[in-house]
């Protein structure tokens, strides 16, 4: 049966995703799993946190994804003196009309790169909370909707502590996915140099693969993916198990459980399926759940990794058999 006009089928969505990932891969040297983690956020209408050392390509990744998706792009460099109005925008007096007019801040873009987000003070970081959750900003009592789609890709450096502010738990919880690029292997680093030698500009650029309406249709496809009741129970059990783990002080929130559900459906689209499998849940669990955990002081002192807690939970929770 033909798809309704303007609606995209799962095979078409899968082909579109592969085209985007191939385009991004032409500009950025990284593992395919990293690109797919970022794509989870795009498909599931979520936000992505990239944590890695400087120089690995975090900024290039955000800009390249925006280009491939055919979306508007804005970059905000977070600094200790950045004000909330520098992010959201401000009213400026127009001498001609004798009225105050609102000048949109850099948050008014489809893809917003919040570069080194942990360098801004908590008050400015909080300016992003409403935008990330409600897709809107409120300034001087006026609420303005943000563009659709709206995706925040934030970066932070895990090794520097001087001049940084820890992200509030409420803000961390609003990132659907947390992932990292990592260093390229030997072959990848040589390829990086080879590509640099083949162009005059320092940074590569790519053409748009999709349009804004295509991305909106892609996101709608993820909403149609089937999830059996057994898998719903499985995801809820995994989330509850993180709260009961003795190494965890604060486990996955109900919001985190919903994000697990949404990204599992997005994972099915990446795989070209109209239904979710237990493997989909397992593949997205670490990037979706680990950053939401708050470990106990003892676990922190003993260098327990959040990723390992999630892996242990997945090993302990019985996996349902889905027909």
Buried (B, 14 or more C-beta within 10 A) or exposed (E): EEEEEEEBBBEBBBEBBBBBBEBBBBBBBBBEEBBBBBBBBBBBBBBBBBBBBEEBBBBBBBBBBBBBBBBEBBBBBBBEEBEBBBBBBBBEEEEEEEEEEBEBBBBBBBBBBBBBBBBBBEEBBBBBBBBBBEBEBEBEEEEBEBBEBBBBBBBBBEEEEEEBBEBEEEBBBBBBBBBBBBEBEEEEEEEBEEEEEEEEEEEBEBEBBBEBEBBBBBBBBBEBBEBBEEBBEBBBBBBBBBEEBEBBBBBBBEBBBEBBBBBBBBBBBBBBBBBBBBBBBBBBBBBBBBBBBEBBEEBEEEEBEBBEBBBBBBEEBEBBEBE
